[in-house]
């Protein structure tokens, strides 16, 4: 399976590194990894999508792997990164602009949902293990866990409030609000069957739009969470190795 090493820039000029597999069916997917990880962790997902004909752009989030910039493992910069990836896909001759979707794992799923709220070019989203990235995402805890949940909501408010003071990144849109803003475009939320918090959070997020759907993944499948227009710099063609390329 052939792919290209690519680089593209966000609207703020941050250079991101990725792999691009050309589309064979005119549709393409931005594939976004989780926190503390790199594009290598999403390679199995990319292979499955590519075998079905989809073009796939999997990239290192800013501050991860070979991408420039400062990492932010709550994903507060991710919406801009995903939009830059969409812009890159729009420059590819085999991609139909109306057939671009985003698939994200954990933090990457949260970034994909957030990006879709602001970027109408993203026609659909699949988010696996999306739970929270701002304090508003914990509002369901008290309903499910009573006073223990209320304490957790307070802790979340404190955590994200302090983070907001210490980072230059702006707090992104809440996922529930993002799902509502993205409607009627579809959002599929996938939760681990053995992770009740993922299921509760997914249903809370989904409830904002009838166009989104939560799905619980079977328990035997592990979920790994490591908790504007771009400028294409040039490409080089390779073939995927049998083993995953090691992260830098």
C-alpha positions as CSV (number, residue, x, y, z in Angstrom):
1,X,0.0,0.0,0.0
2,X,1.6,3.2,-1.1
3,X,1.6,6.5,0.7
4,X,3.3,9.9,0.7
5,X,5.2,11.8,3.4
6,X,3.6,15.2,3.6
7,X,3.7,18.5,5.5
8,X,1.1,21.2,5.7
9,X,0.6,24.3,7.8
10,X,-2.2,25.5,10.0
11,X,-3.7,29.0,9.7
12,X,-1.2,30.1,12.4
13,X,1.7,28.8,10.4
14,X,2.4,25.6,12.5
15,X,3.9,22.9,10.3
16,X,2.3,19.5,10.7
17,X,3.8,16.2,9.5
18,X,1.7,13.3,8.1
19,X,1.2,10.4,5.8
20,X,-1.3,10.5,2.9
21,X,-2.8,7.5,1.2
22,X,-4.4,8.6,-2.1
23,X,-8.2,8.1,-2.5
24,X,-9.6,5.5,-4.9
25,X,-13.2,6.3,-4.5
26,X,-13.1,10.2,-4.4
27,X,-13.8,10.2,-0.6
28,X,-11.1,11.0,2.0
29,X,-10.8,10.9,5.8
30,X,-8.7,12.9,8.2
31,X,-7.5,10.4,10.9
32,X,-6.6,11.9,14.2
33,X,-4.6,10.1,17.0
34,X,-5.0,10.4,20.7
35,X,-3.2,12.4,23.4
36,X,0.5,11.6,24.0
37,X,0.6,9.5,20.9
38,X,1.5,9.9,17.2
39,X,0.1,9.0,13.8
40,X,1.7,5.5,14.1
41,X,-0.9,4.6,16.7
42,X,-3.7,5.1,14.1
43,X,-2.0,3.1,11.3
44,X,-4.3,0.1,11.7
45,X,-7.4,2.3,11.3
46,X,-5.8,3.9,8.2
47,X,-5.1,0.5,6.5
48,X,-8.7,-0.6,7.0
49,X,-10.1,2.7,5.5
50,X,-7.6,2.6,2.6
51,X,-8.5,-1.0,1.7
52,X,-12.1,0.3,1.2
53,X,-10.9,2.9,-1.2
54,X,-10.8,6.0,1.1
55,X,-8.0,8.5,0.9
56,X,-6.5,8.8,4.4
57,X,-4.5,11.7,5.9
58,X,-3.1,10.7,9.3
59,X,-0.8,13.3,10.9
60,X,1.0,14.1,14.1
61,X,-0.8,16.6,16.2
62,X,1.2,19.8,16.9
63,X,3.9,19.1,19.4
64,X,3.7,15.4,18.8
65,X,6.0,13.2,16.6
66,X,7.5,15.2,13.8
67,X,5.1,18.1,13.9
68,X,6.1,21.5,15.1
69,X,4.4,23.6,17.8
70,X,3.6,23.0,21.4
71,X,1.7,20.0,22.5
72,X,-1.6,20.4,24.4
73,X,-3.0,17.0,25.5
74,X,-6.5,18.3,26.2
75,X,-6.6,18.9,22.4
76,X,-7.4,22.7,22.6
77,X,-5.4,23.3,19.4
78,X,-6.8,20.3,17.6
79,X,-9.7,22.0,15.9
80,X,-7.3,24.2,13.9
81,X,-5.1,21.2,13.1
82,X,-8.0,19.2,11.8
83,X,-9.2,22.1,9.6
84,X,-5.7,22.4,8.1
85,X,-5.8,18.7,7.3
86,X,-9.1,19.2,5.5
87,X,-7.6,22.0,3.5
88,X,-4.7,19.7,2.5
89,X,-7.2,17.0,1.3
90,X,-8.9,19.6,-0.8
91,X,-5.7,20.1,-2.8
92,X,-5.6,16.5,-3.8
93,X,-6.8,15.8,-7.3
94,X,-8.5,12.5,-6.5
95,X,-10.6,13.9,-3.6
96,X,-14.1,15.3,-4.0
97,X,-14.5,18.3,-1.7
98,X,-18.0,17.1,-0.7
99,X,-16.7,13.7,0.5
100,X,-14.4,14.5,3.4
101,X,-14.9,13.1,6.9
102,X,-12.9,13.0,10.1
103,X,-12.2,10.0,12.3
104,X,-10.6,10.5,15.7
105,X,-9.4,8.4,18.6
106,X,-9.8,9.6,22.1
107,X,-8.5,13.2,22.1
108,X,-8.5,13.0,18.3
109,X,-12.2,12.2,18.4
110,X,-12.8,15.3,20.5
111,X,-10.8,17.4,18.1
112,X,-12.7,16.0,15.1
113,X,-16.1,16.9,16.7
114,X,-14.9,20.4,17.7
115,X,-13.6,21.0,14.2
116,X,-16.9,19.9,12.6
117,X,-18.7,22.6,14.6
118,X,-16.8,25.3,12.8
119,X,-15.8,23.7,9.5
120,X,-18.7,22.8,7.2
121,X,-16.3,21.0,4.9
122,X,-16.3,18.1,7.3
123,X,-19.3,16.1,6.1
124,X,-19.3,13.4,8.9
125,X,-17.4,12.5,12.1
126,X,-16.6,9.2,13.8
127,X,-15.2,9.7,17.3
128,X,-13.9,6.8,19.4
129,X,-13.6,7.3,23.1
130,X,-14.4,11.0,23.2
131,X,-15.3,12.1,26.7
132,X,-14.2,15.6,27.8
133,X,-11.9,18.5,27.3
134,X,-13.6,21.4,29.1
135,X,-15.5,21.5,32.4
136,X,-18.9,21.5,30.7
137,X,-18.4,18.0,29.6
138,X,-18.7,16.7,33.2
139,X,-22.2,17.9,33.7
140,X,-23.6,14.4,33.6
141,X,-21.5,13.1,36.5
142,X,-23.8,14.2,39.3
143,X,-26.8,12.5,37.6
144,X,-25.0,9.2,37.3
145,X,-22.9,9.2,40.6
146,X,-24.7,11.5,43.0
147,X,-22.5,13.5,45.4
148,X,-19.4,11.7,44.2
149,X,-20.2,12.9,40.7
150,X,-20.7,16.5,42.0
151,X,-17.3,16.4,43.6
152,X,-15.8,15.2,40.2
153,X,-17.6,18.1,38.4
154,X,-16.0,20.5,40.8
155,X,-12.6,19.0,40.3
156,X,-13.1,19.2,36.5
157,X,-14.0,22.8,36.8
158,X,-10.8,23.5,38.8
159,X,-8.6,21.5,36.5
160,X,-9.8,23.1,33.3
161,X,-9.9,26.6,34.9
162,X,-6.2,26.3,36.0
163,X,-5.3,24.9,32.6
164,X,-7.0,27.9,30.9
165,X,-4.7,30.3,33.0
166,X,-1.5,28.4,32.2
167,X,-1.9,27.8,28.4
168,X,-2.1,30.2,25.5
169,X,-4.7,28.0,23.8
170,X,-8.3,29.1,24.0
171,X,-10.8,26.8,25.5
172,X,-12.6,25.1,22.6
173,X,-16.3,24.6,22.1
174,X,-17.9,22.0,24.4
175,X,-18.5,18.7,22.6
176,X,-22.2,18.7,23.2
177,X,-22.5,22.2,21.7
178,X,-20.3,21.1,18.8
179,X,-22.5,18.2,17.9
180,X,-25.5,20.5,17.9
181,X,-23.6,23.0,15.7
182,X,-22.5,20.3,13.3
183,X,-26.1,19.1,12.7
184,X,-27.5,17.9,10.4
185,X,-24.1,16.3,9.5
186,X,-23.8,12.9,11.3
187,X,-21.6,12.2,14.3
188,X,-21.0,8.6,15.4
189,X,-19.7,8.3,19.0
190,X,-18.0,4.9,19.8
191,X,-17.5,4.0,23.5
192,X,-15.7,1.1,25.1
193,X,-18.2,-1.5,26.3
194,X,-16.2,-2.0,29.5
195,X,-15.8,1.8,30.1
196,X,-19.1,3.1,31.5
197,X,-17.9,6.7,31.7
198,X,-17.3,6.7,27.9
199,X,-20.9,5.4,27.4
200,X,-22.4,8.0,29.8
201,X,-20.3,10.8,28.2
202,X,-21.2,9.7,24.7
203,X,-24.9,9.7,25.4
204,X,-24.7,13.1,27.0
205,X,-22.8,14.5,24.0
206,X,-25.2,12.8,21.6
207,X,-28.3,14.1,23.2
208,X,-27.7,17.5,21.7
209,X,-28.5,16.3,18.1
210,X,-30.7,13.6,16.7
211,X,-28.2,13.3,13.9
212,X,-25.6,11.8,16.2
213,X,-25.5,8.2,17.4
214,X,-23.7,6.5,20.4
215,X,-22.4,2.9,19.9
216,X,-20.8,0.8,22.7
217,X,-17.8,-1.2,21.5
218,X,-17.6,-4.9,22.6
219,X,-15.6,-5.3,25.8
220,X,-13.0,-7.6,24.3
221,X,-11.7,-4.8,22.1
222,X,-9.3,-2.6,24.0
223,X,-9.4,1.2,23.7
224,X,-6.1,3.0,24.0
225,X,-6.1,6.5,25.3
226,X,-2.8,8.2,26.0
227,X,-5.3,10.5,28.2
228,X,-6.7,28.2,7.4
229,X,-5.6,27.0,4.2
230,X,-2.4,24.9,4.5
231,X,0.7,25.1,2.5
232,X,1.8,21.7,1.1
233,X,5.5,21.5,1.3
234,X,6.2,18.5,-0.9
235,X,5.7,14.8,-1.0
236,X,7.8,11.7,-1.3
237,X,6.3,8.3,-2.2
238,X,6.9,5.2,-0.1
239,X,5.4,1.8,0.8
240,X,4.1,1.0,4.2
241,X,6.4,-1.4,6.1
242,X,4.9,-4.6,7.5
243,X,5.6,-3.3,11.0
244,X,4.5,0.1,12.4
245,X,7.2,2.7,11.9
246,X,8.6,3.7,15.3
247,X,7.8,7.1,16.7
248,X,10.5,9.6,16.9
